[in-house]
Amino acid sequence: MGGIALIAVGIVVWVMVSTQLRAENITIPDDAIAFQGQTVAGPLTAFVQADIIQHHALEASAGSTYSELAVDDPIRATVMNASFLRASLFTSVVSFGVAAFAMGVGILSILFGWALRALAVRRSAAATD
C-alpha cells in the first residue's frame, strides 16, 4: 500500500510542477544548447533554460557574476534577477528529481513486497509437504 502511495504522490508532484512551469509560458531561445523554441515544462527544459539565462547574464555583465559587480553598476539588477530565475528553475529540477525518487522507491517497495510474499508462500508450501 505504501508503494502505491509513493507512486501516486510522485505522479501528482510531477504533474503539478510541470503544469506550473508550463503556465509561465517560458520559451527556450534559439541560442540555447537544446530544445530551442519549446516551452519549459520538464526537468530537462528547465535545466536548459537556467543554463541559457546564465549565459545571457554573463554576456550582459562581460563575464562578471553578481558578487563581482560594483554595488552601483546598473547591470547588477539584471544579473541578480537572472540568478533568482536560475534558482527557481533549479528548484523545479530538484522537485522533479524528488518526485522521480518517490516513484522509484514506490516501485521498489512493491517489488520487495511481492518478493517477500512469494518467499513466504514457498516456505509455507515447503512446510506443509
C-alpha positions in Angstrom: 0.0 0.0 0.0 2.9 2.4 0.8 4.4 1.7 -2.6 1.2 2.7 -4.4 1.0 5.9 -2.3 4.6 6.9 -3.1 4.0 6.4 -6.8 0.7 8.4 -6.7 2.4 11.3 -4.8 5.3 11.3 -7.2 3.0 11.5 -10.1 0.9 14.3 -8.5 4.1 16.3 -7.8 5.5 15.8 -11.2 2.2 16.9 -12.9 1.8 19.9 -10.6 5.4 21.2 -11.1 5.1 20.6 -14.9 1.8 22.4 -15.0 3.1 25.4 -13.1 6.2 25.7 -15.3 4.0 25.4 -18.5 1.7 28.1 -17.2 4.7 30.6 -17.1 4.9 30.3 -20.9 8.7 30.3 -20.9 10.0 29.6 -24.4 13.6 28.4 -24.8 15.5 30.8 -27.0 17.2 29.8 -30.3 20.7 30.1 -28.9 20.2 27.5 -26.1 22.1 24.2 -26.3 18.9 22.2 -26.8 15.1 22.4 -27.0 15.1 25.7 -28.9 11.5 27.1 -29.3 10.0 24.7 -26.8 8.0 25.6 -23.7 9.7 24.9 -20.4 7.6 22.1 -18.8 10.0 19.4 -17.6 13.3 18.9 -15.8 15.5 19.0 -19.0 13.9 22.1 -20.4 14.1 23.8 -17.1 17.8 23.0 -16.8 18.5 24.2 -20.4 16.6 27.4 -19.7 18.6 28.0 -16.5 21.8 27.5 -18.5 20.9 30.0 -21.2 19.9 32.5 -18.6 23.3 32.3 -17.0 24.9 32.6 -20.5 22.9 35.8 -21.2 23.6 37.3 -17.8 27.3 36.7 -18.1 27.3 38.1 -21.6 25.5 41.3 -20.3 27.9 41.7 -17.5 31.1 41.0 -19.5 31.6 37.8 -17.6 31.1 39.1 -14.1 28.8 37.5 -11.5 26.5 39.4 -9.2 29.0 39.4 -6.4 31.8 40.7 -8.7 29.9 43.7 -9.9 30.1 47.1 -8.2 27.1 47.9 -6.0 26.2 50.9 -8.2 26.6 49.0 -11.5 23.3 49.3 -13.4 23.7 45.8 -14.8 23.8 44.3 -11.3 20.0 44.2 -11.0 19.8 42.2 -14.3 22.4 39.7 -13.1 20.6 39.4 -9.7 17.2 38.7 -11.5 18.9 36.1 -13.7 20.3 34.5 -10.5 16.8 34.4 -9.0 15.3 32.9 -12.1 18.0 30.3 -12.3 17.5 29.3 -8.7 13.7 29.0 -9.3 14.3 26.8 -12.3 16.8 24.6 -10.5 14.3 24.2 -7.6 11.8 22.8 -10.2 14.5 20.4 -11.4 15.1 19.2 -7.9 11.3 18.8 -7.4 11.2 16.6 -10.5 14.0 14.6 -9.1 12.3 14.1 -5.7 9.1 13.1 -7.5 11.0 10.5 -9.6 12.8 9.3 -6.5 9.5 8.8 -4.7 8.1 6.9 -7.6 11.2 4.7 -7.8 11.0 3.9 -4.1 7.3 3.1 -4.5 8.1 0.7 -7.3 10.9 -0.9 -5.3 8.6 -1.2 -2.3 6.1 -3.1 -4.4 8.7 -5.4 -5.8 10.2 -6.1 -2.4 6.7 -6.8 -1.0 6.0 -9.1 -3.9 9.3 -11.0 -3.4 8.7 -11.4 0.3 5.2 -12.7 -0.3 6.5 -15.2 -2.9 9.1 -16.4 -0.4 6.5 -16.8 2.3 4.2 -18.8 0.0 7.1 -21.1 -1.0 8.2 -21.5 2.7 4.6 -22.3 3.7 4.2 -24.8 0.9 7.5 -26.5 1.8 6.5 -26.7 5.5 3.2 -28.5 4.6 5.0 -31.1 2.5 
